[in-house]
Amino acid sequence: MYAMAMQMRVKNMNVKYASFIPLLLVLTFSSKLPAKEVVVEIYKKAFIPADIRVEKGDTVIWKNIEKRQYHNVWFKQFNTEEPDYFFPGESYQRTFNDTGVFVYECGPHPKMTGTVTVQ
């Protein structure tokens, strides 16, 4: 009798909590992945890689690994003044909260160009 009562109790508990399984699945698979950081190195007057794809909310970090040369990252489409330079060992970062294609260049070296595509 005791064994039968325990089986019924376990069966009722399984039915009781079974309604939470779909909710748990939705929460697990619909939660947004945390934003990530993507590094672009600047070396020999080039952005490496020059063209990148990131997700909305990600941050791109440009690291100047040159020995002597200064650079900047200028998004002219935002109609802003040329940003400050950063020197060897320094970096610049930007978080992208909007989707689109963002073209940039190095102000002192306009042949250095790149794009960030935000999905």
Phi and psi in degrees as a GROMACS rama.xvg file:
@    title "Ramachandran Plot"
@    xaxis  label "Phi"
@    yaxis  label "Psi"
@TYPE xy
-62.4871  -43.9772  TYR-2
-62.1327  -40.0161  ALA-3
-66.4783  -39.8373  MET-4
-64.5136  -39.7463  ALA-5
-66.5613  -39.4323  MET-6
-62.0026  -42.1335  GLN-7
-64.5614  -41.2689  MET-8
-64.6481  -44.6592  ARG-9
-64.0609  -42.0063  VAL-10
-62.0077  -43.9586  LYS-11
-65.8305  -36.5049  ASN-12
-66.001  -41.5815  MET-13
-62.1972  -42.3843  ASN-14
-65.3149  -41.4915  VAL-15
-61.443  -44.3346  LYS-16
-89.2486  -9.36612  TYR-17
-63.3922  -28.2426  ALA-18
-69.9636  -17.8862  SER-19
-83.7729  -15.4214  PHE-20
-61.8494  -48.3218  ILE-21
-60.6342  -38.3307  PRO-22
-63.8281  -42.7307  LEU-23
-62.34  -41.1532  LEU-24
-64.6297  -42.1587  LEU-25
-62.6201  -45.9939  VAL-26
-64.8989  -36.8684  LEU-27
-68.0494  -45.1104  THR-28
-93.9795  -11.0305  PHE-29
-100.859  -9.02757  SER-30
-70.5884  139.505  SER-31
-73.4262  139.074  LYS-32
-68.2963  148.025  LEU-33
-64.0491  148  PRO-34
-62.4872  151.89  ALA-35
-121.398  168.487  LYS-36
-109.742  134.473  GLU-37
-118.653  130.955  VAL-38
-103.281  132.189  VAL-39
-115.941  122.208  VAL-40
-91.0014  148.421  GLU-41
-113.812  116.575  ILE-42
-150.271  135.616  TYR-43
52.6123  45.5047  LYS-44
55.0802  45.5993  LYS-45
-147.27  147.336  ALA-46
-88.177  126.223  PHE-47
-126.114  111.037  ILE-48
-76.664  153.933  PRO-49
-78.0979  -34.0903  ALA-50
-119.805  122.898  ASP-51
-130.885  158.377  ILE-52
-119.906  132.407  ARG-53
-135.251  169.821  VAL-54
-95.0326  155.66  GLU-55
-55.9908  130.358  LYS-56
97.0093  -11.5034  GLY-57
-75.0156  158.155  ASP-58
-114.71  134.302  THR-59
-105.351  133.303  VAL-60
-117.781  120.919  ILE-61
-97.1404  120.972  TRP-62
-111.556  125.263  LYS-63
-85.6072  106.85  ASN-64
-108.06  17.1277  ILE-65
-65.7993  166.226  GLU-66
-88.6587  -33.6259  LYS-67
-137.225  -12.4838  ARG-68
-93.0328  139.055  GLN-69
-95.7115  156.239  TYR-70
-149.167  176.715  HIS-71
-151.156  174.359  ASN-72
-124.643  112.546  VAL-73
-119.825  115.447  TRP-74
-96.1245  89.6407  PHE-75
-63.4508  -26.2194  LYS-76
-64.1934  -16.5106  GLN-77
-87.6858  2.62506  PHE-78
53.0115  46.7817  ASN-79
-111.802  161.172  THR-80
-68.176  161.81  GLU-81
-60.5659  129.885  GLU-82
-74.4607  167.863  PRO-83
-63.3579  154.389  ASP-84
-79.3144  154.074  TYR-85
-126.86  145.247  PHE-86
-104.604  171.556  PHE-87
-49.4948  132.91  PRO-88
87.7982  -9.30716  GLY-89
-100.328  169.504  GLU-90
-144.7  166.7  SER-91
-134.082  142.548  TYR-92
-136.866  154.439  GLN-93
-146.648  134.633  ARG-94
-96.9618  133.368  THR-95
-104.473  109.259  PHE-96
-103.615  -0.444561  ASN-97
-123.929  147.028  ASP-98
-80.1011  156.824  THR-99
143.146  -175.573  GLY-100
-111.813  123.691  VAL-101
-118.192  114.512  PHE-102
-93.4714  138.504  VAL-103
-139.069  165.272  TYR-104
-147.111  169.746  GLU-105
-93.36  120.947  CYS-106
-54.4259  -51.9591  GLY-107
-74.1608  -13.3953  PRO-108
-134.109  75.0781  HIS-109
-62.118  -12.7676  PRO-110
-77.8588  -13.3382  LYS-111
-83.7861  110.895  MET-112
-132.403  162.607  THR-113
-163.069  171.468  GLY-114
-136.572  147.13  THR-115
-118.276  118.297  VAL-116
-102.607  120.937  THR-117
-107.335  122.321  VAL-118
